[in-house]
Amino acid sequence: MSTFERDTLRPRLVKTKEAAAYIAVSPWKLRRLAQDGIIPFVVDDGGTSPWRWDVRDLDAYIDRSKQRSV
């Protein structure tokens, strides 16, 4: 992997605080969305933050939540 690729590579999995900021909600709200089965999460048993969030799932949540005026 070149230096350019390493410097521009974005992580696919993010921590709760980053994921919440990405979709413009509080970390508490994001956890509630997960507990309600609305947004899936990845369990990270070895880290300090037990849940990770796939950016693709966050994008899908945003797409599903879009409203169009009638």
N, C-alpha and C positions, 0 to 999 in steps of 0.2 A: 504494500500500500504506500503510495507516495505521500509526501508531506502535505500536498494540496488536498488530497482525498481525506486524510486524517483530520485536517483543520476544518474542512467543510462538512464532514459527516455529522449528521444530526442523529441523536439517539431516538430509537423507536419507542422505548419504554422510558417513562418519566415518573418522578416521585409525585406524591399527592399534591404538594404545594404548587409545583410546576404545572401539573395537570389542571388544577383548579383555576390557576391564572390563565391558562390556555383557553378554557371555555368560559371564563369570566364569572365564576361562582366561588363561593368560599370552600375551603377544604371540608368543612362540615357538610355542606350541601352535596359535594361530590361523593363523600362517603355514604350519604343517605341515598343518592341515586344508585350507587352500587348495591347497597343493602336491599333496595327495592327492585333490583334486577334490571335496571334501565341501562346502566353502563357496566360492561364486564371489566374485570381487573385481573391482574396476574399476582399470585402470591410469591413473595420473595422471603423465604424462610431464613436466609442468612444475613439479611441487612437490617439496618436500624429502622427503616420504613417497611412495614410488612406488605404493603400493597404497591404495585407498579401499574402504570396505566399505559396502554398502547395508544399512540397518537392516532392511529387509524380508527380505533373505536371512538375516540374523542371527536374526530372529524365526522364520523357516522352519526353520532349523537347530535352534533350541530346541524347536519343536513336533515335529520328527521324532525328537528325542532323548528325549522324554518316555517314561517307563516306567510301566506299570501293574502292580500286584502280581497274581499269579496264584493 
